[in-house]
Amino acid sequence: MLILILGLILFLGVHSVRIFAPGIRDAQIAKRGLGPWKGIYSLVTFAGLVLIVWGYGIARQTAPILYEPPVWTRHLNLLLMVFAFIALAASQLPAGRIKAALKHPMLVAVKIWALGHLLANGDLAALLLFGTFLAWAVLDRISIKRRGDVGPAPGPLTWDIAAIVIGLVAYALFAFVLHEWLIGVPVIA
């Protein structure tokens, strides 16, 4: 569990600089330059991600069960992930109506992913992982709103169609192949 916690601290810590200490980012960029800041940010993010995946893989094997979710919550999670993947795809494309409506689709995707997995998993490792990500995404959205970032203006419908197609293809790949391969848990058995 300690490896998972360390990974969460590194990964979400570096992603929380603008939430809790916005001046640090600007000061580091002014001192070192944008390239070195991005390099350090990327290294810490990658190290945190590796520790999260490794730590969660170890922790979930022995984590105590806090609650036994009903079977229907796993089905609900499958449905929620469709929307999470579409939001994630929209976050990486130029703005269409989906991106404009969601304002910050990456955060929406993280919130849906975390909530869905909290509903479907009842062990302490899952609660720690998904609960922490959900809390972080909520705090980040509040921080962004306070900074006055209202998101992008609506763009052409073409980008919405692309986000839906890419999101559905990514969802299918992850549900049928990648989740079991990367996480070790089959989604659809």
LINZIKA-V923798 format. One record per residue. N is the residue number from 1. SS is DSSP state (2 for helix, 1 for strand, 0 for the rest). OMEGA is omega in degrees with one decimal (999 if undefined). Layout:
n:N ss:SS omega:OMEGA
n:N ss:SS omega:OMEGA
This chain:
n:1 ss:0 omega:-178.9
n:2 ss:2 omega:179.0
n:3 ss:2 omega:177.5
n:4 ss:2 omega:-179.6
n:5 ss:2 omega:178.0
n:6 ss:2 omega:177.4
n:7 ss:2 omega:178.6
n:8 ss:2 omega:179.1
n:9 ss:2 omega:179.7
n:10 ss:2 omega:-174.3
n:11 ss:2 omega:-176.9
n:12 ss:2 omega:176.5
n:13 ss:2 omega:179.7
n:14 ss:2 omega:177.3
n:15 ss:2 omega:-178.3
n:16 ss:0 omega:-178.6
n:17 ss:2 omega:-178.4
n:18 ss:2 omega:178.3
n:19 ss:2 omega:-170.0
n:20 ss:2 omega:-178.5
n:21 ss:0 omega:-174.0
n:22 ss:2 omega:-179.3
n:23 ss:2 omega:-178.7
n:24 ss:2 omega:-179.5
n:25 ss:2 omega:-178.5
n:26 ss:2 omega:179.3
n:27 ss:2 omega:179.7
n:28 ss:2 omega:177.5
n:29 ss:2 omega:178.4
n:30 ss:2 omega:-176.9
n:31 ss:2 omega:-171.9
n:32 ss:2 omega:-174.9
n:33 ss:0 omega:-176.7
n:34 ss:2 omega:-179.2
n:35 ss:2 omega:177.7
n:36 ss:2 omega:177.1
n:37 ss:2 omega:179.4
n:38 ss:2 omega:178.4
n:39 ss:2 omega:178.6
n:40 ss:2 omega:178.8
n:41 ss:2 omega:-178.9
n:42 ss:2 omega:179.2
n:43 ss:2 omega:179.1
n:44 ss:2 omega:178.5
n:45 ss:2 omega:-179.6
n:46 ss:2 omega:178.3
n:47 ss:2 omega:178.0
n:48 ss:2 omega:179.6
n:49 ss:2 omega:177.9
n:50 ss:2 omega:179.4
n:51 ss:2 omega:177.5
n:52 ss:2 omega:-178.1
n:53 ss:2 omega:179.9
n:54 ss:2 omega:-178.1
n:55 ss:2 omega:178.8
n:56 ss:2 omega:178.2
n:57 ss:2 omega:178.3
n:58 ss:2 omega:-173.2
n:59 ss:2 omega:-175.2
n:60 ss:2 omega:178.8
n:61 ss:2 omega:-176.6
n:62 ss:2 omega:-177.4
n:63 ss:0 omega:178.0
n:64 ss:0 omega:177.2
n:65 ss:1 omega:179.9
n:66 ss:0 omega:176.9
n:67 ss:0 omega:178.9
n:68 ss:0 omega:-177.4
n:69 ss:0 omega:174.8
n:70 ss:0 omega:-178.1
n:71 ss:2 omega:-176.5
n:72 ss:2 omega:179.3
n:73 ss:2 omega:175.8
n:74 ss:2 omega:176.7
n:75 ss:2 omega:176.5
n:76 ss:2 omega:177.8
n:77 ss:2 omega:177.2
n:78 ss:2 omega:179.0
n:79 ss:2 omega:-179.9
n:80 ss:2 omega:-178.8
n:81 ss:2 omega:175.0
n:82 ss:2 omega:-179.4
n:83 ss:2 omega:178.2
n:84 ss:2 omega:-179.4
n:85 ss:2 omega:177.1
n:86 ss:2 omega:177.7
n:87 ss:2 omega:178.2
n:88 ss:2 omega:177.9
n:89 ss:2 omega:179.5
n:90 ss:2 omega:-178.8
n:91 ss:2 omega:-176.1
n:92 ss:0 omega:-178.5
n:93 ss:0 omega:172.3
n:94 ss:0 omega:-173.9
n:95 ss:0 omega:165.5
n:96 ss:0 omega:179.0
n:97 ss:2 omega:179.0
n:98 ss:2 omega:-178.7
n:99 ss:2 omega:179.6
n:100 ss:2 omega:-179.0
n:101 ss:2 omega:-179.0
n:102 ss:2 omega:-178.6
n:103 ss:0 omega:179.8
n:104 ss:0 omega:-171.6
n:105 ss:2 omega:176.9
n:106 ss:2 omega:178.5
n:107 ss:2 omega:176.2
n:108 ss:2 omega:179.3
n:109 ss:2 omega:179.2
n:110 ss:2 omega:-179.7
n:111 ss:2 omega:179.1
n:112 ss:2 omega:179.1
n:113 ss:2 omega:-177.2
n:114 ss:2 omega:-179.6
n:115 ss:2 omega:179.2
n:116 ss:2 omega:-179.4
n:117 ss:2 omega:172.7
n:118 ss:2 omega:178.4
n:119 ss:2 omega:-172.7
n:120 ss:2 omega:-176.5
n:121 ss:0 omega:-177.2
n:122 ss:0 omega:-179.3
n:123 ss:1 omega:-176.2
n:124 ss:2 omega:179.6
n:125 ss:2 omega:178.6
n:126 ss:2 omega:178.9
n:127 ss:2 omega:179.1
n:128 ss:2 omega:-177.8
n:129 ss:2 omega:-172.8
n:130 ss:2 omega:177.4
n:131 ss:2 omega:178.6
n:132 ss:2 omega:178.2
n:133 ss:2 omega:178.9
n:134 ss:2 omega:179.1
n:135 ss:2 omega:179.1
n:136 ss:2 omega:-177.9
n:137 ss:2 omega:177.4
n:138 ss:2 omega:179.0
n:139 ss:2 omega:179.8
n:140 ss:2 omega:179.1
n:141 ss:2 omega:177.0
n:142 ss:2 omega:179.7
n:143 ss:2 omega:179.8
n:144 ss:2 omega:179.7
n:145 ss:2 omega:178.7
n:146 ss:2 omega:178.0
n:147 ss:0 omega:176.6
n:148 ss:0 omega:179.1
n:149 ss:0 omega:-176.7
n:150 ss:0 omega:178.9
n:151 ss:0 omega:-175.2
n:152 ss:0 omega:173.2
n:153 ss:0 omega:179.3
n:154 ss:0 omega:178.4
n:155 ss:0 omega:-177.1
n:156 ss:0 omega:179.8
n:157 ss:2 omega:179.3
n:158 ss:2 omega:-178.7
n:159 ss:2 omega:175.8
n:160 ss:2 omega:178.2
n:161 ss:2 omega:178.3
n:162 ss:2 omega:179.6
n:163 ss:2 omega:179.9
n:164 ss:2 omega:-179.2
n:165 ss:2 omega:179.9
n:166 ss:2 omega:179.2
n:167 ss:2 omega:179.6
n:168 ss:2 omega:178.0
n:169 ss:2 omega:178.4
n:170 ss:2 omega:177.9
n:171 ss:2 omega:-179.3
n:172 ss:2 omega:178.4
n:173 ss:2 omega:-178.1
n:174 ss:2 omega:-177.1
n:175 ss:2 omega:-173.9
n:176 ss:2 omega:-175.2
n:177 ss:2 omega:-165.6
n:178 ss:2 omega:-177.9
n:179 ss:2 omega:178.6
n:180 ss:2 omega:-177.7
n:181 ss:2 omega:-176.7
n:182 ss:2 omega:-173.3
n:183 ss:2 omega:180.0
n:184 ss:0 omega:-178.4
n:185 ss:0 omega:176.8
n:186 ss:0 omega:178.9
n:187 ss:0 omega:-178.9
n:188 ss:0 omega:-176.8
n:189 ss:0 omega:999
